Amino acid sequence: MKDYTKGDIIGVYIKEEYQDVNVKDKTVIDCGATIRDSVIYFSLKGVKRVMAIA
């Protein structure tokens, strides 16, 4: 599994660091969601539900 510690906007949208994570129809919990860019990315990838905890 890749190292998913960065989670910045460039990593999420340009480098697509989460592209190997299958989130379609699943629930994603984003702990430490400050900018919420990951939440938007996963929503675009077809998650069933996203829970963001800042």
N, C-alpha and C positions, 0 to 999 in steps of 0.2 A: 504494500500500500504506500502511496505517496505521502510526503510530509505536508500536512494541511495546516501549518502554523501561521502562514502569512495572512491570507484572507483580505488583502488590500484590494482596492478597486482595479488596479492594473492586473494583479494576479487573478482576480475573479473573472473579469470581463475580457481582457486582452489575451492573457496567457491561458485562460480557462483551466485553472488549477483543479477545479472540481469536475471536469468533464468525464472522468472515469467513475464517478459516483452515480449509481442509478437511483434516482429519487422519484421517478414516475409513480404516481398514485401512492406515495408514502408520506409519513409525517416526519418533518425535519425540525429539530430543536437547535436554534442558534444561540448558544450561550456566549455572552459578551458582545451582543449585537449593539454596537455603538452607531455605526453609519447605516446599518441595515442593507448594505449592498448585496450581501449573500442571500438575504431573504428575497430580494427582487430577482436575483439570478435563479434561485431554486424555484420561485413561482413561475418564471418563464419556462422552466424545464418540466413543468407538469406535476408538481407535488400536490398531494391531497390537502395538506395542512402545514402551515409553518408557524412555529411558536418562537418568538424572539424575546430573549431575556437580556436586558441591558445591564 
